[in-house]
Amino acid sequence: MIANTSYNNKETTRMINDLIGPSYSFFEAIRRRGVGSKRMMISSVSEGFQKLMNTVSDINYANIELRDKGILVHINKGLEVYSWAIPYYQLHTYKTNGYSIYAQGNFVKFANNKLLKENKSFIEKLTNLKIENDKNYAFYE
């Protein structure tokens, strides 16, 4: 689910909270040593997200926010912010030449540059949370 979250909308907030859980409290975020990534440069996106990219030759940025049952990918387009809510069970990540997030038939690829290297510990935290969540859906023991 993708929504424009530039302005507070109670219905959008409720839908995101139902899908991936509410945001962490201030003290919980400190205990977890951060729940948000620094900004990362987007290298390419799927066809469904082309309308969210800047049409001029500006650099597109995004960041990731951790939630209890999933993640939020915040994509910046000018002064607007679009948030892509992804539950952990739909999330697929790949580390090839850069970092890619796939879910719900769409993808966002981040460029392999200094900004991505600054988020290395955050990406490891995200991977560990996905693994912990996948244990809830184990079919074989």
Secondary structure, DSSP 8 states (H G I E B T S, - for coil): -EEE-SS--HHHHHHHHHHH-----HHHHHHTT-SB---EEEEEE-GGGGGGS-SSS---EEEEEE-SSEEEEEEEETTEEEEEEEEGGG-EEE-SSSEEEEETTEEEEE-SSHHHHHTHHHHHHHHHHHHHHHGGG-S--
